[in-house]
Amino acid sequence: MGDDKKTIFSGMQPSGFITLGNYLGALKNWTLLQDEYNCLYCIVDLHAITVRQDPAALRKQSRDLLMQYIAAGLDPEKNIIYYQSHVSGHAELGWILNCFTYMGELSRMTQFKEKSQKHAENINAGLFTYPVLMAADILLYQTDLVPVGDDQRQHLEMARDIAIRFNNIYGDVFKVPEAYIGKAGARIMALQDPEKKMSKSDENKNNTILLLDEPNVIMNKIKRSVTDSGNEIVYRDDKPGIKNLMNIYSAVTGKTNDAISEEFANSGYGDFKVAVGEAVVAELEPLQQKFKELSKDKKYIDQIIKDNTAKANYLASKTLSKVQKKVGFPPKVR
């Protein structure tokens, strides 16, 4: 990876398939970063097990996520796309950073409070220390920039605090990461409840379009999406359903809201939904085709996993060795 470029790190949990919201909000823009930055895209399977997982499903979802990244346009030669569990430095640095993080800091994390309520029968220590592992993910690669949504800003702040605290004790060890504020992706909302964000963990499957949904499934979900009173295709806050469909249509066609309103001035909601559905199907068709091809080429994907793991381990070991030396661990005898 080029030394003159800044490093971007991002991770996604392998909990199901990528949604249209993930794709239009982040992933589509990530493909524009790969020439300008050193990018690491981690499949955070260590984070995933804070919630009980079916082992076979987790393995399949992890591999499917990796293939979806590539199918969406992330070049595995230009980006490091890898499994978190294949780079032991994540867990090793996570433990060390646990010893530089305070209970009070962790107890203030809003995501821990939310997840504790959602999984009351399994409030494990991993759920509590999740932000420390996330800090280790980022700091392990001397990351400059982290693309974060609003729900992760608190975690990035903690990563910065830990890095600064460690550096104050041991000198200049970690880069202090900053939020990556790139080109804003489309904010895609749930189809049946346009007041909340589209989420892959949504229990109502009609709220979410997945990247690998069949064309007829996509069309049916959009046809069933909630709209508002009236029949005008206009971009207004008091029409959240139509506003969301316009955001989707704009993101996949490049048309402005004014142009969309003009195009459908004499149409009703039904015609507009069909147009949105067709546009989304057309956008995802090449991606789905590429995913099918990758799924059949086990040898190619295995080689990518092997090569990218080696690259990630090399970078991780440089930081980890430095940290181990600073805290006083004895050197390894070669």
C-alpha positions in Angstrom: 0.0 0.0 0.0 1.3 3.5 -0.9 3.0 5.2 2.0 2.1 8.6 0.7 -1.6 8.0 0.9 -3.8 8.3 4.0 -5.4 5.2 5.4 -9.1 4.6 5.7 -10.5 1.8 7.8 -14.1 0.6 7.9 -15.8 -2.6 9.2 -19.2 -4.2 8.6 -20.8 -7.0 10.5 -21.6 -10.1 8.6 -25.2 -10.1 10.0 -27.1 -10.8 6.9 -26.9 -9.1 3.5 -26.0 -5.6 2.6 -29.1 -3.3 2.1 -29.8 -0.8 -0.6 -29.3 1.8 2.2 -25.8 0.5 3.0 -25.0 0.5 -0.7 -26.3 4.0 -1.6 -25.3 5.5 1.7 -21.7 4.2 1.9 -20.5 1.3 -0.3 -21.1 3.0 -3.6 -19.0 5.9 -2.5 -16.3 3.7 -1.1 -15.5 2.5 -4.7 -14.4 6.2 -5.4 -11.8 6.1 -2.6 -9.7 3.2 -3.7 -7.3 5.2 -5.9 -6.9 8.1 -3.5 -6.5 6.2 -0.2 -5.2 3.0 1.3 -8.4 1.3 2.3 -9.0 -1.6 4.6 -12.5 -3.1 4.7 -12.9 -5.5 7.6 -15.6 -8.1 8.0 -16.0 -7.8 11.8 -16.9 -11.3 12.8 -15.3 -10.9 16.2 -17.9 -8.2 16.9 -20.7 -10.3 15.5 -20.4 -12.9 18.3 -21.5 -10.5 21.0 -24.9 -11.8 19.9 -25.4 -15.5 19.6 -24.8 -16.7 16.1 -25.5 -19.9 14.1 -21.9 -21.0 13.3 -22.6 -22.2 9.7 -24.7 -19.1 9.0 -22.0 -16.8 10.3 -19.4 -18.5 8.0 -21.6 -18.2 5.0 -22.6 -14.6 5.7 -19.0 -13.6 6.2 -18.0 -15.0 2.8 -21.1 -13.6 1.1 -20.3 -10.1 2.5 -16.8 -10.3 1.2 -18.1 -11.3 -2.2 -20.7 -8.5 -2.1 -17.9 -6.0 -1.4 -16.1 -7.1 -4.5 -19.3 -7.3 -6.6 -20.1 -3.8 -5.6 -16.8 -2.6 -7.1 -14.2 -2.8 -4.4 -11.1 -4.1 -6.1 -9.3 -6.7 -3.8 -6.0 -5.7 -5.4 -6.4 -2.1 -4.4 -8.2 -2.6 -1.1 -7.5 -5.0 1.8 -10.8 -6.9 2.3 -10.4 -9.4 5.1 -11.9 -11.2 8.1 -11.2 -9.7 11.5 -10.9 -13.2 13.0 -8.0 -14.0 10.6 -5.8 -11.2 12.1 -5.1 -12.0 15.7 -3.7 -8.5 16.3 -7.3 -7.2 16.6 -7.9 -9.3 19.7 -4.4 -8.9 21.1 -4.5 -5.1 20.8 -8.1 -5.1 22.1 -6.9 -6.7 25.4 -4.1 -4.2 25.8 -6.4 -1.3 25.2 -8.9 -2.7 27.7 -6.3 -1.9 30.3 -6.3 1.7 29.2 -10.1 2.2 29.1 -12.2 3.0 32.1 -15.4 1.3 33.2 -17.2 4.7 33.4 -16.4 5.5 29.8 -17.8 2.2 28.6 -20.9 2.4 30.8 -21.8 5.7 29.0 -21.9 4.1 25.6 -25.5 4.5 24.2 -25.1 1.4 22.0 -24.4 -0.8 25.0 -27.6 0.5 26.7 -29.6 -0.2 23.6 -28.2 -3.6 22.9 -28.5 -4.6 26.6 -32.3 -3.9 26.4 -32.5 -5.8 23.1 -30.6 -8.9 24.3 -31.4 -8.8 28.0 -30.8 -12.6 28.3 -27.2 -12.2 27.0 -25.5 -9.1 28.4 -22.0 -10.4 28.1 -18.6 -8.7 28.7 -17.9 -8.5 25.0 -21.0 -6.3 24.5 -19.6 -4.0 27.2 -16.1 -3.8 25.8 -17.2 -3.8 22.1 -16.0 -0.1 21.7 -12.4 -1.1 22.9 -12.2 -3.8 20.2 -13.5 -1.2 17.7 -10.7 1.2 18.9 -8.2 -1.6 18.4 -9.6 -2.3 14.8 -8.9 1.3 13.9 -5.6 2.0 15.8 -4.0 -1.3 14.6 -3.6 0.1 11.1 -2.5 3.7 12.0 -5.8 4.8 10.5 -6.1 8.4 9.5 -9.8 8.4 8.6 -12.9 6.4 9.6 -16.2 6.7 7.7 -18.8 6.7 10.5 -22.5 7.1 10.8 -24.1 9.0 13.6 -24.5 5.8 15.6 -20.8 5.2 15.6 -19.5 8.7 16.4 -19.4 8.0 20.1 -17.2 4.9 19.5 -14.8 6.9 17.3 -14.5 9.5 20.0 -13.5 6.7 22.4 -10.9 5.4 20.0 -9.4 8.9 19.8 -9.5 9.2 23.6 -7.7 5.9 24.1 -5.1 6.7 21.5 -4.4 10.1 23.1 -4.2 8.5 26.6 -1.8 5.8 25.4 0.4 8.3 23.5 0.6 10.6 26.5 2.0 7.7 28.6 4.3 6.0 26.0 5.0 8.7 23.3 3.8 8.8 19.7 2.6 5.3 19.1 -0.9 5.7 17.5 -2.2 8.0 14.9 -5.3 9.8 16.3 -8.0 9.0 13.8 -10.6 11.4 12.5 -14.0 11.0 11.0 -14.1 10.7 7.2 -16.6 13.2 5.9 -16.7 12.4 2.2 -19.3 12.9 -0.4 -22.6 12.4 1.4 -24.3 9.2 0.3 -28.1 9.0 0.1 -29.9 8.5 3.4 -32.3 5.7 2.7 -35.2 5.1 5.0 -37.3 2.0 5.8 -39.9 1.4 3.1 -42.8 0.8 5.5 -41.7 3.3 8.1 -39.9 6.2 6.4 -39.2 8.0 9.7 -36.5 5.4 10.5 -33.3 4.4 8.6 -33.3 1.2 6.4 -31.5 -1.4 8.5 -30.4 -5.0 7.7 -31.4 -6.0 11.3 -35.0 -4.9 10.7 -37.4 -7.7 11.5 -39.9 -6.4 8.9 -38.5 -7.7 5.6 -40.7 -5.3 3.6 -38.8 -2.4 5.1 -35.5 -3.4 3.5 -34.2 -4.0 0.0 -31.2 -6.3 0.0 -28.6 -6.1 -2.7 -29.2 -9.7 -3.7 -33.1 -9.5 -3.7 -34.6 -10.9 -6.9 -36.0 -8.2 -9.3 -39.6 -9.2 -8.6 -39.0 -9.1 -4.9 -37.5 -5.5 -5.2 -40.4 -4.4 -7.3 -43.0 -5.8 -4.9 -41.3 -4.2 -1.9 -41.3 -0.8 -3.6 -44.9 -1.2 -4.8 -45.9 -1.9 -1.2 -43.9 1.0 0.3 -45.7 3.5 2.4 -46.7 6.8 0.6 -48.5 9.8 1.8 -51.9 11.5 1.3 -52.3 13.2 -2.0 -50.8 12.1 -5.3 -48.0 14.6 -6.1 -44.4 13.6 -6.6 -42.8 16.4 -4.6 -39.8 16.5 -2.2 -41.2 17.7 1.1 -40.6 16.8 4.8 -44.4 16.3 5.3 -44.3 13.5 2.6 -41.6 11.2 4.1 -42.6 8.2 2.0 -42.4 9.9 -1.4 -39.3 11.8 -0.2 -37.6 8.5 0.5 -38.5 7.0 -2.9 -37.3 10.2 -4.6 -34.0 9.9 -2.7 -33.6 6.3 -3.9 -34.5 7.3 -7.5 -32.2 10.2 -7.4 -29.3 8.1 -6.1 -29.5 5.5 -8.8 -30.4 7.8 -11.8 -28.4 10.9 -10.8 -31.5 13.1 -11.5 -32.3 16.0 -9.2 -35.5 16.2 -7.1 -36.8 19.0 -9.3 -36.2 17.0 -12.5 -38.0 14.0 -10.9 -41.0 16.1 -9.9 -41.1 17.5 -13.5 -40.8 14.0 -15.0 -43.7 12.6 -13.0 -45.8 15.8 -12.9 -48.7 14.0 -14.6 -48.2 10.6 -13.0 -49.6 9.1 -9.8 -47.8 7.2 -7.0 -48.3 3.9 -8.8 -46.4 4.9 -11.9 -43.6 6.5 -9.9 -43.1 3.3 -7.8 -42.8 1.2 -10.9 -40.1 3.6 -12.3 -38.3 3.5 -8.9 -38.4 -0.3 -8.9 -37.1 -0.6 -12.5 -34.3 1.9 -11.7 -33.2 -0.1 -8.6 -33.4 -3.4 -10.5 -31.2 -2.0 -13.3 -28.7 -0.6 -10.8 -28.3 -3.9 -8.9 -28.4 -6.2 -11.9 -24.6 -6.1 -12.8 -23.7 -6.4 -9.1 -25.9 -9.4 -8.7 -24.5 -11.0 -11.8 -20.9 -10.4 -10.6 -21.8 -11.9 -7.2 -23.1 -15.1 -8.9 -19.9 -15.4 -10.9 -17.8 -14.9 -7.7 -19.9 -17.5 -5.9 -18.9 -20.2 -8.5 -15.1 -19.4 -8.3 -14.1 -20.8 -4.9 -10.4 -20.9 -5.8 -10.3 -17.2 -6.7 -12.1 -16.1 -3.5 -9.9 -18.3 -1.3 -6.8 -16.7 -2.9 -8.2 -13.2 -2.2 -8.8 -14.2 1.4 -5.3 -15.6 1.8 -3.6 -12.6 0.1 -5.6 -10.0 1.9 -5.1 -11.7 5.3 -1.4 -11.7 4.7 -1.4 -7.9 3.9 -3.5 -7.1 6.9 -1.4 -9.2 9.2 1.8 -7.5 8.0 0.4 -4.0 8.8 -1.1 -5.1 12.1 2.1 -6.8 13.3 4.1 -3.5 12.8 1.8 -1.6 15.2 1.3 -4.5 17.6 5.1 -5.1 18.0 5.6 -1.4 18.8 2.8 -1.5 21.4 4.0 -4.7 23.0 7.5 -3.2 23.4 6.1 0.1 24.9 4.0 -1.7 27.6 7.0 -3.9 28.6 6.3 -7.3 27.1 9.5 -9.3 26.6 10.7 -9.5 23.0 10.1 -12.7 21.0 13.2 -14.8 20.4 13.5 -15.5 16.7 
